[in-house]
Amino acid sequence: MKLVKIKNKYMYTPKTKKEAKNYIPDGTHIYAAYKDKESGETRLVQMTHMLEDRKEKRLRKGELLMVKLPNVDMPSGVKNEYFSKDVNGNDIDLAKVKAKDVKSKSGKATYLCKPLADKIKAFAQKRLK
């Protein structure tokens, strides 16, 4: 599992007027990307910053899991869902959504250790079962 940054326009379109008002198509989110062994599909688990009151409420409700990701300055929340399709309904292809690696200080891609990756995968699948 590796960390990548993807622009919002590839993964999300606003559904309400309120969402459209705050929508920044060229803004980015960090995702944990992995290939599912059973289905063979590429999956993305979205991360979010934990510095807002509403996110604390979601954490208490079990909708977020707080983790410290390598090469990310602040704690991140893991959303309990994953993406396997892009905004157009196509299977995720990291090249097509122009995913950029979250770099380490040495300039290499950031990969998560197996225990953290397994924890994130298990949490992200919780709501989909």
N, CA, C and O atoms as a MOPAC input file, in Angstrom:
PM7 MOZYME 1SCF
protein

 N      0.85900 1    -1.17000 1     0.00000 1
 C      0.00000 1     0.00000 1     0.00000 1
 C      0.90000 1     1.22700 1     0.00000 1
 O      1.80700 1     1.34900 1     0.82300 1
 N      0.63400 1     2.13700 1    -0.94000 1
 C      1.42800 1     3.35600 1    -0.98100 1
 C      0.52600 1     4.57600 1    -0.93300 1
 O     -0.65700 1     4.50800 1    -1.26700 1
 N      1.10500 1     5.69400 1    -0.51000 1
 C      0.36000 1     6.94100 1    -0.40900 1
 C      0.52300 1     7.74400 1    -1.68900 1
 O      1.63200 1     7.92200 1    -2.19100 1
 N     -0.60600 1     8.22700 1    -2.21200 1
 C     -0.59400 1     9.03800 1    -3.43300 1
 C     -1.50600 1    10.25500 1    -3.24300 1
 O     -2.42700 1    10.23800 1    -2.42700 1
 N     -1.23000 1    11.30300 1    -4.01100 1
 C     -2.08600 1    12.48400 1    -4.04300 1
 C     -2.79800 1    12.50900 1    -5.38500 1
 O     -2.17600 1    12.33200 1    -6.43300 1
 N     -4.12500 1    12.73300 1    -5.34400 1
 C     -4.92900 1    12.75600 1    -6.56600 1
 C     -5.82800 1    13.98900 1    -6.52500 1
 O     -6.41100 1    14.30900 1    -5.49000 1
 N     -5.93300 1    14.67400 1    -7.66000 1
 C     -6.79800 1    15.85500 1    -7.74200 1
 C     -8.26300 1    15.45500 1    -7.59200 1
 O     -8.68600 1    14.39400 1    -8.05100 1
 N     -9.01800 1    16.32200 1    -6.94500 1
 C    -10.43600 1    16.07200 1    -6.67800 1
 C    -11.24000 1    15.78300 1    -7.94800 1
 O    -12.14700 1    14.95100 1    -7.92700 1
 N    -10.91600 1    16.45800 1    -9.04800 1
 C    -11.72300 1    16.32200 1   -10.26700 1
 C    -11.73900 1    14.89500 1   -10.81300 1
 O    -12.63600 1    14.54400 1   -11.58100 1
 N    -10.77200 1    14.07300 1   -10.43600 1
 C    -10.74000 1    12.69000 1   -10.91300 1
 C    -11.55900 1    11.74600 1   -10.03800 1
 O    -11.92900 1    10.65700 1   -10.47600 1
 N    -11.84500 1    12.16400 1    -8.79000 1
 C    -12.46500 1    11.24500 1    -7.85400 1
 C    -13.83100 1    11.69400 1    -7.33500 1
 O    -14.55500 1    10.89600 1    -6.73900 1
 N    -14.18600 1    12.94200 1    -7.55100 1
 C    -15.35500 1    13.47300 1    -6.85200 1
 C    -16.03000 1    14.57500 1    -7.65100 1
 O    -15.36000 1    15.43000 1    -8.23200 1
 N    -17.34900 1    14.55500 1    -7.67900 1
 C    -18.12000 1    15.67600 1    -8.21700 1
 C    -19.14100 1    16.07300 1    -7.16000 1
 O    -19.72800 1    15.20300 1    -6.51700 1
 N    -19.36400 1    17.36800 1    -6.97000 1
 C    -20.31000 1    17.81000 1    -5.94600 1
 C    -21.73800 1    17.40200 1    -6.28900 1
 O    -22.13900 1    17.41800 1    -7.45300 1
 N    -22.50000 1    17.03600 1    -5.25400 1
 C    -23.88400 1    16.58800 1    -5.46000 1
 C    -24.89700 1    17.63000 1    -5.01400 1
 O    -26.04500 1    17.61200 1    -5.45800 1
 N    -24.47800 1    18.53900 1    -4.13700 1
 C    -25.39400 1    19.57700 1    -3.64700 1
 C    -24.80400 1    20.95500 1    -3.92100 1
 O    -23.62800 1    21.08200 1    -4.26200 1
 N    -25.62800 1    21.98000 1    -3.76900 1
 C    -25.14100 1    23.35500 1    -3.96000 1
 C    -24.08100 1    23.70900 1    -2.92900 1
 O    -23.10900 1    24.39700 1    -3.24000 1
 N    -24.27000 1    23.23600 1    -1.70000 1
 C    -23.28400 1    23.49900 1    -0.63800 1
 C    -21.93900 1    22.86800 1    -0.98900 1
 O    -20.89200 1    23.49700 1    -0.83100 1
 N    -21.97200 1    21.62500 1    -1.46500 1
 C    -20.74100 1    20.94400 1    -1.87000 1
 C    -20.09900 1    21.67600 1    -3.05100 1
 O    -18.87900 1    21.83300 1    -3.09200 1
 N    -20.90900 1    22.12200 1    -4.00600 1
 C    -20.39100 1    22.81000 1    -5.19000 1
 C    -19.70400 1    24.12000 1    -4.80900 1
 O    -18.71700 1    24.51200 1    -5.43200 1
 N    -20.21900 1    24.78300 1    -3.80400 1
 C    -19.63900 1    26.05100 1    -3.34800 1
 C    -18.21400 1    25.85500 1    -2.80700 1
 O    -17.35000 1    26.71100 1    -2.99800 1
 N    -17.98200 1    24.74100 1    -2.14100 1
 C    -16.67400 1    24.47400 1    -1.53400 1
 C    -15.76500 1    23.59600 1    -2.40600 1
 O    -14.63700 1    23.29300 1    -2.01500 1
 N    -16.24600 1    23.19400 1    -3.56500 1
 C    -15.51200 1    22.26000 1    -4.42900 1
 C    -14.34300 1    22.95200 1    -5.11900 1
 O    -14.50300 1    24.00400 1    -5.73800 1
 N    -13.17500 1    22.34900 1    -5.00400 1
 C    -11.96400 1    22.85000 1    -5.65700 1
 C    -11.44400 1    21.71400 1    -6.54600 1
 O    -10.77900 1    20.80500 1    -6.04800 1
 N    -11.73400 1    21.74800 1    -7.84600 1
 C    -11.37300 1    20.62600 1    -8.73300 1
 C     -9.87600 1    20.30800 1    -8.75200 1
 O     -9.49400 1    19.14300 1    -8.86300 1
 N     -9.03100 1    21.32800 1    -8.64500 1
 C     -7.58600 1    21.08600 1    -8.68100 1
 C     -6.98900 1    20.89000 1    -7.29200 1
 O     -5.77400 1    20.74200 1    -7.15600 1
 N     -7.83500 1    20.88700 1    -6.25700 1
 C     -7.36500 1    20.54200 1    -4.91800 1
 C     -7.04400 1    19.05700 1    -4.87200 1
 O     -7.52400 1    18.29600 1    -5.71200 1
 N     -6.25000 1    18.63900 1    -3.91800 1
 C     -5.85700 1    17.22200 1    -3.85300 1
 C     -6.21200 1    16.61500 1    -2.50700 1
 O     -6.36100 1    17.31500 1    -1.50500 1
 N     -6.34300 1    15.30700 1    -2.50900 1
 C     -6.48500 1    14.52400 1    -1.29300 1
 C     -5.43600 1    13.41900 1    -1.32900 1
 O     -4.98500 1    13.00100 1    -2.39600 1
 N     -5.06500 1    12.96200 1    -0.15600 1
 C     -4.14900 1    11.82600 1    -0.05100 1
 C     -4.99000 1    10.55600 1     0.01800 1
 O     -5.99400 1    10.49600 1     0.72700 1
 N     -4.56600 1     9.55500 1    -0.72400 1
 C     -5.21400 1     8.24700 1    -0.73000 1
 C     -4.17200 1     7.17400 1    -0.45400 1
 O     -3.00900 1     7.31600 1    -0.83000 1
 N     -4.59400 1     6.10400 1     0.20400 1
 C     -3.76600 1     4.90900 1     0.33300 1
 C     -4.20600 1     3.98900 1    -0.80600 1
 O     -5.36200 1     3.56800 1    -0.85500 1
 N     -3.29800 1     3.68100 1    -1.70800 1
 C     -3.62200 1     2.88500 1    -2.89600 1
 C     -3.09300 1     1.46300 1    -2.74000 1
 O     -1.96700 1     1.24900 1    -2.29200 1
 N     -3.93400 1     0.49300 1    -3.12100 1
 C     -3.49900 1    -0.90000 1    -3.09900 1
 C     -4.28900 1    -1.70000 1    -4.12000 1
 O     -5.35600 1    -1.28200 1    -4.56900 1
 N     -3.75600 1    -2.84500 1    -4.47400 1
 C     -4.43200 1    -3.74400 1    -5.41200 1
 C     -5.01800 1    -4.89300 1    -4.58400 1
 O     -4.28700 1    -5.60000 1    -3.89100 1
 N     -6.33000 1    -5.07100 1    -4.66200 1
 C     -6.99400 1    -6.13400 1    -3.92200 1
 C     -6.61400 1    -7.47900 1    -4.52200 1
 O     -6.71100 1    -7.67400 1    -5.73400 1
 N     -6.17900 1    -8.41300 1    -3.66800 1
 C     -5.72000 1    -9.71500 1    -4.15700 1
 C     -6.85400 1   -10.55600 1    -4.73200 1
 O     -6.65900 1   -11.25600 1    -5.72600 1
 N     -8.03200 1   -10.49600 1    -4.12400 1
 C     -9.14300 1   -11.33500 1    -4.58500 1
 C     -9.75900 1   -10.83700 1    -5.88700 1
 O     -9.94100 1   -11.61200 1    -6.82500 1
 N    -10.08000 1    -9.54400 1    -5.94800 1
 C    -10.77200 1    -9.02000 1    -7.13300 1
 C     -9.80900 1    -8.51000 1    -8.20200 1
 O    -10.17900 1    -8.41300 1    -9.37200 1
 N     -8.56800 1    -8.18000 1    -7.80800 1
 C     -7.59100 1    -7.64800 1    -8.75400 1
 C     -7.76900 1    -6.16400 1    -9.04300 1
 O     -7.01600 1    -5.59000 1    -9.83100 1
 N     -8.76500 1    -5.53600 1    -8.40900 1
 C     -9.00500 1    -4.11500 1    -8.66700 1
 C     -8.10000 1    -3.23400 1    -7.81100 1
 O     -7.71800 1    -3.60200 1    -6.70000 1
 N     -7.76700 1    -2.06500 1    -8.35100 1
 C     -7.03000 1    -1.06700 1    -7.58600 1
 C     -8.03800 1    -0.32800 1    -6.72700 1
 O     -9.08500 1     0.10300 1    -7.20900 1
 N     -7.71200 1    -0.18400 1    -5.44500 1
 C     -8.60800 1     0.49700 1    -4.51500 1
 C     -7.89800 1     1.68000 1    -3.87800 1
 O     -6.69100 1     1.63900 1    -3.63900 1
 N     -8.65300 1     2.72500 1    -3.60800 1
 C     -8.12400 1     3.92400 1    -2.96200 1
 C     -8.92500 1     4.19000 1    -1.69800 1
 O    -10.15400 1     4.24700 1    -1.73000 1
 N     -8.21700 1     4.35300 1    -0.58100 1
 C     -8.84800 1     4.72000 1     0.68000 1
 C     -8.48800 1     6.17700 1     0.93100 1
 O     -7.31000 1     6.52200 1     1.01600 1
 N     -9.50200 1     7.03500 1     1.04900 1
 C     -9.25100 1     8.46800 1     1.21100 1
 C     -8.85700 1     8.80600 1     2.63800 1
 O     -9.41200 1     8.27100 1     3.59800 1
 N     -7.88800 1     9.70500 1     2.75600 1
 C     -7.44200 1    10.22600 1     4.03900 1
 C     -7.97100 1    11.65300 1     4.19800 1
 O     -8.24900 1    12.32900 1     3.20800 1
 N     -8.10600 1    12.10000 1     5.42800 1
 C     -8.56300 1    13.45600 1     5.69900 1
 C     -7.80500 1    14.00400 1     6.90000 1
 O     -7.39400 1    13.24100 1     7.77500 1
 N     -7.61800 1    15.32200 1     6.95100 1
 C     -6.96400 1    15.93200 1     8.11200 1
 C     -7.93100 1    15.93800 1     9.28200 1
 O     -9.14300 1    16.01600 1     9.08100 1
 N     -7.41900 1    15.85800 1    10.49100 1
 C     -8.25800 1    15.70300 1    11.67700 1
 C     -8.41700 1    16.98600 1    12.49100 1
 O     -8.67100 1    16.90800 1    13.69300 1
 N     -8.27700 1    18.15300 1    11.88700 1
 C     -8.26200 1    19.39700 1    12.63900 1
 C     -9.60300 1    20.13100 1    12.69100 1
 O     -9.62300 1    21.32800 1    12.97800 1
 N    -10.69800 1    19.47000 1    12.42900 1
 C    -12.00900 1    20.11600 1    12.44400 1
 C    -12.91600 1    19.41500 1    13.44600 1
 O    -12.84200 1    18.19700 1    13.61100 1
 N    -13.77200 1    20.18600 1    14.11500 1
 C    -14.68400 1    19.62300 1    15.11400 1
 C    -15.57400 1    18.52400 1    14.54100 1
 O    -15.79800 1    17.49700 1    15.18100 1
 N    -16.08000 1    18.75100 1    13.32700 1
 C    -16.98900 1    17.76000 1    12.75000 1
 C    -16.29500 1    16.41900 1    12.52200 1
 O    -16.94600 1    15.37500 1    12.51300 1
 N    -14.99700 1    16.44500 1    12.34000 1
 C    -14.26400 1    15.19400 1    12.14000 1
 C    -14.07500 1    14.45900 1    13.46000 1
 O    -14.00300 1    13.23000 1    13.47800 1
 N    -13.99500 1    15.19500 1    14.56300 1
 C    -13.94200 1    14.55500 1    15.87300 1
 C    -15.23600 1    13.78800 1    16.12800 1
 O    -15.20800 1    12.68800 1    16.68100 1
 N    -16.36300 1    14.36200 1    15.73100 1
 C    -17.65800 1    13.69000 1    15.89400 1
 C    -17.69100 1    12.40600 1    15.07900 1
 O    -18.16000 1    11.37400 1    15.56000 1
 N    -17.19600 1    12.46500 1    13.85200 1
 C    -17.17000 1    11.27300 1    12.98700 1
 C    -16.24900 1    10.20600 1    13.57400 1
 O    -16.51800 1     9.01100 1    13.44600 1
 N    -15.15400 1    10.64200 1    14.22200 1
 C    -14.22500 1     9.72100 1    14.87200 1
 C    -14.94100 1     8.99000 1    16.00500 1
 O    -14.81900 1     7.77200 1    16.13800 1
 N    -15.68600 1     9.73400 1    16.81700 1
 C    -16.42200 1     9.13700 1    17.93000 1
 C    -17.50400 1     8.17100 1    17.44700 1
 O    -17.78300 1     7.16900 1    18.10600 1
 N    -18.11300 1     8.47000 1    16.29800 1
 C    -19.16200 1     7.59400 1    15.75200 1
 C    -18.58500 1     6.34300 1    15.07700 1
 O    -19.33400 1     5.42800 1    14.73500 1
 N    -17.28100 1     6.29500 1    14.88700 1
 C    -16.65800 1     5.14600 1    14.23100 1
 C    -16.58000 1     5.27100 1    12.72700 1
 O    -16.29500 1     4.29300 1    12.03600 1
 N    -16.83500 1     6.48100 1    12.20200 1
 C    -16.78200 1     6.69300 1    10.75100 1
 C    -15.37500 1     7.03000 1    10.27000 1
 O    -15.10300 1     6.98300 1     9.07000 1
 N    -14.48600 1     7.36600 1    11.18900 1
 C    -13.08500 1     7.65900 1    10.86300 1
 C    -12.17500 1     6.88100 1    11.80600 1
 O    -12.54600 1     6.58300 1    12.94100 1
 N    -10.99600 1     6.56300 1    11.32800 1
 C     -9.94400 1     5.94300 1    12.11800 1
 C     -8.76400 1     6.89300 1    12.08100 1
 O     -8.31400 1     7.25300 1    10.99400 1
 N     -8.24400 1     7.31100 1    13.22500 1
 C     -7.12100 1     8.25000 1    13.23000 1
 C     -5.80500 1     7.47700 1    13.22400 1
 O     -5.59600 1     6.56800 1    14.02700 1
 N     -4.91900 1     7.86000 1    12.29500 1
 C     -3.60600 1     7.22800 1    12.16900 1
 C     -2.55000 1     8.29800 1    11.93900 1
 O     -2.86500 1     9.41800 1    11.53700 1
 N     -1.31100 1     7.94900 1    12.19400 1
 C     -0.18300 1     8.81500 1    11.85600 1
 C      0.50500 1     8.16500 1    10.66300 1
 O      1.08600 1     7.08600 1    10.77500 1
 N      0.42800 1     8.84500 1     9.51100 1
 C      1.00700 1     8.31600 1     8.27700 1
 C      2.43800 1     8.79500 1     8.11900 1
 O      2.74300 1     9.93500 1     8.47000 1
 N      3.31400 1     7.96400 1     7.60700 1
 C      4.68300 1     8.40200 1     7.36400 1
 C      4.71800 1     9.49900 1     6.29800 1
 O      3.98000 1     9.44300 1     5.31400 1
 N      5.57500 1    10.48500 1     6.50000 1
 C      5.78600 1    11.60300 1     5.56700 1
 C      4.56600 1    12.50700 1     5.40200 1
 O      4.47000 1    13.23400 1     4.41400 1
 N      3.63300 1    12.47200 1     6.35200 1
 C      2.49400 1    13.38900 1     6.40400 1
 C      2.58600 1    14.08100 1     7.76200 1
 O      2.64900 1    13.41600 1     8.79500 1
 N      2.59500 1    15.42000 1     7.76300 1
 C      2.89500 1    16.17800 1     8.97100 1
 C      1.91200 1    16.00400 1    10.11700 1
 O      2.33300 1    15.94700 1    11.27300 1
 N      0.64800 1    15.91900 1     9.84300 1
 C     -0.34000 1    15.88300 1    10.91900 1
 C     -1.10500 1    14.56600 1    10.90700 1
 O     -1.08600 1    13.84100 1     9.91200 1
 N     -1.78500 1    14.25500 1    12.02000 1
 C     -2.58600 1    13.01800 1    12.03900 1
 C     -3.63400 1    13.03600 1    10.93200 1
 O     -4.15600 1    14.08800 1    10.56300 1
 N     -3.92200 1    11.86900 1    10.42200 1
 C     -4.89100 1    11.72800 1     9.34100 1
 C     -6.03400 1    10.84500 1     9.78200 1
 O     -5.87700 1     9.96000 1    10.62400 1
 N     -7.18600 1    11.10400 1     9.19400 1
 C     -8.33900 1    10.24400 1     9.41200 1
 C     -8.50500 1     9.34400 1     8.20300 1
 O     -8.39900 1     9.78800 1     7.06000 1
 N     -8.76800 1     8.07700 1     8.46900 1
 C     -9.03400 1     7.10900 1     7.40500 1
 C    -10.54000 1     6.98200 1     7.29200 1
 O    -11.21100 1     6.68400 1     8.28000 1
 N    -11.08100 1     7.20200 1     6.10900 1
 C    -12.52400 1     7.05800 1     5.90400 1
 C    -12.87400 1     5.57400 1     5.76800 1
 O    -12.09100 1     4.78900 1     5.23400 1
 N    -14.05900 1     5.20000 1     6.25800 1
 C    -14.40800 1     3.77300 1     6.26900 1
 C    -15.11800 1     3.34100 1     4.98000 1
 O    -16.16300 1     2.69100 1     5.00500 1
 N    -14.51900 1     3.72300 1     3.87300 1
 C    -14.98700 1     3.30900 1     2.55400 1
 C    -13.80000 1     3.41200 1     1.60300 1
 O    -12.79100 1     4.04300 1     1.91900 1
 N    -13.92900 1     2.79900 1     0.46200 1
 C    -12.86800 1     2.92800 1    -0.53500 1
 C    -13.47500 1     3.17200 1    -1.90500 1
 O    -14.65700 1     2.92700 1    -2.14500 1
 N    -12.62400 1     3.66300 1    -2.79400 1
 C    -13.01700 1     3.89200 1    -4.18400 1
 C    -12.37800 1     2.80200 1    -5.04400 1
 O    -11.20700 1     2.46700 1    -4.86400 1
 N    -13.15100 1     2.25600 1    -5.97400 1
 C    -12.58800 1     1.35500 1    -6.97000 1
 C    -12.90300 1     1.86500 1    -8.38200 1
 O    -12.48800 1     1.27300 1    -9.37800 1
 N    -13.64700 1     2.97800 1    -8.44200 1
 C    -14.00100 1     3.62200 1    -9.71800 1
 C    -13.67500 1     5.10400 1    -9.63300 1
 O    -13.73200 1     5.70200 1    -8.55800 1
 N    -13.32900 1     5.70000 1   -10.78500 1
 C    -13.08400 1     7.13800 1   -10.80500 1
 C    -14.40100 1     7.88000 1   -11.00600 1
 O    -15.46900 1     7.26800 1   -10.99800 1
 N    -14.32900 1     9.18700 1   -11.18400 1
 C    -15.52900 1    10.02100 1   -11.30400 1
 C    -16.37500 1     9.65200 1   -12.53300 1
 O    -17.58000 1     9.90300 1   -12.54200 1
 N    -15.77100 1     9.06800 1   -13.55200 1
 C    -16.49000 1     8.67500 1   -14.77100 1
 C    -16.99700 1     7.23900 1   -14.73600 1
 O    -17.58900 1     6.77100 1   -15.70900 1
 N    -16.77200 1     6.53000 1   -13.62700 1
 C    -17.22600 1     5.15200 1   -13.50900 1
 C    -16.24500 1     4.12700 1   -14.04300 1
 O    -16.57300 1     2.94300 1   -14.12500 1
 N    -15.04700 1     4.56200 1   -14.40800 1
 C    -14.01700 1     3.63600 1   -14.90300 1
 C    -13.23700 1     3.05000 1   -13.72500 1
 O    -13.13100 1     3.67200 1   -12.66800 1
 N    -12.69100 1     1.84300 1   -13.92200 1
 C    -11.82900 1     1.26300 1   -12.89300 1
 C    -10.65400 1     2.20000 1   -12.63500 1
 O    -10.16900 1     2.86600 1   -13.54900 1
 N    -10.20600 1     2.24700 1   -11.39700 1
 C     -9.08800 1     3.11700 1   -11.02900 1
 C     -7.82100 1     2.68800 1   -11.76000 1
 O     -7.43000 1     1.52100 1   -11.72100 1
 N     -7.19800 1     3.63200 1   -12.41500 1
 C     -5.88300 1     3.47100 1   -13.03500 1
 C     -5.07200 1     4.66500 1   -12.55000 1
 O     -5.37100 1     5.80700 1   -12.89900 1
 N     -4.04700 1     4.40200 1   -11.74600 1
 C     -3.29000 1     5.49700 1   -11.13600 1
 C     -2.67300 1     6.43200 1   -12.16600 1
 O     -2.50800 1     7.62100 1   -11.89300 1
 N     -2.33300 1     5.92600 1   -13.33100 1
 C     -1.77000 1     6.79100 1   -14.37300 1
 C     -2.84600 1     7.71700 1   -14.95200 1
 O     -2.58600 1     8.89500 1   -15.19800 1
 N     -4.04200 1     7.19000 1   -15.16600 1
 C     -5.11200 1     7.99800 1   -15.75300 1
 C     -5.61300 1     9.09200 1   -14.81700 1
 O     -6.02700 1    10.15700 1   -15.27700 1
 N     -5.58000 1     8.84200 1   -13.50700 1
 C     -6.00700 1     9.87200 1   -12.55400 1
 C     -4.82500 1    10.73600 1   -12.10900 1
 O     -4.93400 1    11.54700 1   -11.19000 1
 N     -3.70100 1    10.53800 1   -12.78300 1
 C     -2.49600 1    11.35000 1   -12.56400 1
 C     -2.08900 1    11.39400 1   -11.09600 1
 O     -1.81900 1    12.45800 1   -10.53900 1
 N     -2.05100 1    10.20800 1   -10.48000 1
 C     -1.65600 1    10.09600 1    -9.07600 1
 C     -0.18100 1    10.42800 1    -8.92000 1
 O      0.65700 1     9.96800 1    -9.69600 1
 N      0.12600 1    11.22500 1    -7.91600 1
 C      1.50500 1    11.58100 1    -7.59800 1
 C      1.85600 1    10.96100 1    -6.25400 1
 O      1.08300 1    11.05300 1    -5.29900 1
 N      3.02300 1    10.33000 1    -6.18100 1
 C      3.45300 1     9.70000 1    -4.94100 1
 C      3.68800 1    10.73900 1    -3.85200 1
 O      4.17100 1    11.83800 1    -4.12500 1
 N      3.34200 1    10.38400 1    -2.61600 1
 C      3.75200 1    11.18200 1    -1.46000 1
 C      5.20100 1    10.79600 1    -1.21900 1
 O      5.50000 1     9.63900 1    -0.92400 1
 N      6.09500 1    11.76000 1    -1.34300 1
 C      7.53500 1    11.48000 1    -1.30500 1
 C      8.08100 1    11.49800 1     0.11800 1
 O      7.60000 1    12.23800 1     0.97700 1
 N      9.09200 1    10.67100 1     0.34600 1
 C      9.83500 1    10.69900 1     1.59700 1
 C     10.91700 1    11.77100 1     1.47800 1
 O     11.06400 1    12.38700 1     0.42300 1
 N     11.66100 1    11.99200 1     2.53400 1
 C     12.72800 1    12.99900 1     2.49300 1
 C     13.78400 1    12.65800 1     1.44500 1
 O     14.43000 1    13.54900 1     0.89200 1
 N     13.95400 1    11.37500 1     1.17800 1
 C     14.93700 1    10.95200 1     0.18500 1
 C     14.39400 1    11.02900 1    -1.24600 1
 O     15.12400 1    10.76600 1    -2.20200 1
 N     13.10700 1    11.39100 1    -1.39400 1
 C     12.51300 1    11.52800 1    -2.71600 1
 C     11.84500 1    10.26900 1    -3.24200 1
 O     11.38400 1    10.24300 1    -4.38300 1
 N     11.78600 1     9.22100 1    -2.42100 1
 C     11.15800 1     7.97100 1    -2.84900 1
 C      9.68500 1     7.94800 1    -2.44700 1
 O      9.26100 1     8.70700 1    -1.57600 1
 N      8.91600 1     7.08400 1    -3.08100 1
 C      7.49700 1     6.92500 1    -2.76100 1
 C      7.34400 1     6.42200 1    -1.33000 1
 O      8.20400 1     5.69900 1    -0.82500 1
 N      6.25600 1     6.80300 1    -0.68200 1
 C      5.99000 1     6.37900 1     0.69000 1
 C      5.09100 1     5.15400 1     0.68000 1
 O      3.98000 1     5.18800 1     0.15200 1
 N      5.58400 1     4.07200 1     1.27100 1
 C      4.81400 1     2.84600 1     1.43000 1
 C      4.52200 1     2.64100 1     2.90100 1
 O      5.32900 1     3.00100 1     3.75800 1
 N      3.37200 1     2.06700 1     3.19400 1
 C      2.99400 1     1.81400 1     4.57700 1
 C      3.46800 1     0.43400 1     5.00500 1
 O      3.52200 1    -0.49400 1     4.19800 1
 N      3.81600 1     0.30500 1     6.30000 1
 C      4.19600 1    -1.00000 1     6.82500 1
 C      2.96300 1    -1.91800 1     6.78200 1
 O      1.82800 1    -1.44000 1     6.80000 1
 N      3.19100 1    -3.21800 1     6.72600 1
 C      2.09600 1    -4.17600 1     6.57500 1
 C      1.05500 1    -4.07500 1     7.69300 1
 O     -0.13700 1    -4.10200 1     7.38800 1
 N      1.43400 1    -3.96000 1     8.97000 1
 C      0.38200 1    -3.85500 1     9.99900 1
 C     -0.52800 1    -2.63200 1     9.82100 1
 O     -1.74100 1    -2.74000 1     9.99900 1
 N      0.04000 1    -1.47700 1     9.47600 1
 C     -0.76400 1    -0.27500 1     9.26500 1
 C     -1.62800 1    -0.42700 1     8.01200 1
 O     -2.79700 1    -0.04300 1     8.01500 1
 N     -1.05900 1    -0.98400 1     6.94700 1
 C     -1.81600 1    -1.20200 1     5.71200 1
 C     -2.99600 1    -2.14200 1     5.96200 1
 O     -4.10200 1    -1.89200 1     5.48300 1
 N     -2.76000 1    -3.22200 1     6.71000 1
 C     -3.83700 1    -4.17500 1     7.01200 1
 C     -4.93100 1    -3.52600 1     7.85900 1
 O     -6.11600 1    -3.78800 1     7.65400 1
 N     -4.53400 1    -2.68300 1     8.80900 1
 C     -5.48900 1    -1.98100 1     9.66700 1
 C     -6.37900 1    -1.04900 1     8.83100 1
 O     -7.59100 1    -0.98800 1     9.03900 1
 N     -5.76700 1    -0.32700 1     7.88900 1
 C     -6.51100 1     0.59400 1     7.02500 1
 C     -7.45600 1    -0.17500 1     6.10600 1
 O     -8.61100 1     0.21500 1     5.93600 1
 N     -6.96800 1    -1.27600 1     5.50600 1
 C     -7.82200 1    -2.07500 1     4.61500 1
 C     -9.03500 1    -2.62700 1     5.36600 1
 O    -10.15900 1    -2.57600 1     4.86600 1
 N     -8.80200 1    -3.14800 1     6.55400 1
 C     -9.89800 1    -3.73400 1     7.34500 1
 C    -10.92200 1    -2.67400 1     7.72000 1
 O    -12.12400 1    -2.93500 1     7.67200 1
 N    -10.46800 1    -1.48800 1     8.09000 1
 C    -11.39000 1    -0.41400 1     8.47000 1
 C    -12.16700 1     0.08000 1     7.26300 1
 O    -13.37100 1     0.31600 1     7.36400 1
 N    -11.50900 1     0.24200 1     6.12900 1
 C    -12.15800 1     0.76400 1     4.92100 1
 C    -13.21800 1    -0.20200 1     4.39800 1
 O    -14.17100 1     0.23500 1     3.75300 1
 N    -13.08000 1    -1.47100 1     4.65200 1
 C    -14.03700 1    -2.45500 1     4.15500 1
 C    -15.20900 1    -2.63800 1     5.09600 1
 O    -16.20500 1    -3.25900 1     4.72600 1
 N    -15.10900 1    -2.10900 1     6.31200 1
 C    -16.10600 1    -2.36700 1     7.33700 1
 C    -17.52600 1    -2.03200 1     6.88800 1
 O    -18.44000 1    -2.83200 1     7.08700 1
 N    -17.71900 1    -0.86100 1     6.28500 1
 C    -19.05300 1    -0.43100 1     5.92000 1
 C    -19.55600 1    -1.10700 1     4.64200 1
 O    -20.76300 1    -1.12400 1     4.39900 1
 N    -18.68500 1    -1.64800 1     3.84100 1
 C    -19.08300 1    -2.19900 1     2.55100 1
 C    -19.54800 1    -3.65300 1     2.63000 1
 O    -20.07500 1    -4.17700 1     1.64800 1
 N    -19.36800 1    -4.30900 1     3.76300 1
 C    -19.74700 1    -5.71800 1     3.86300 1
 C    -21.22600 1    -5.86900 1     4.06500 1
 O    -21.72300 1    -6.99100 1     4.17100 1

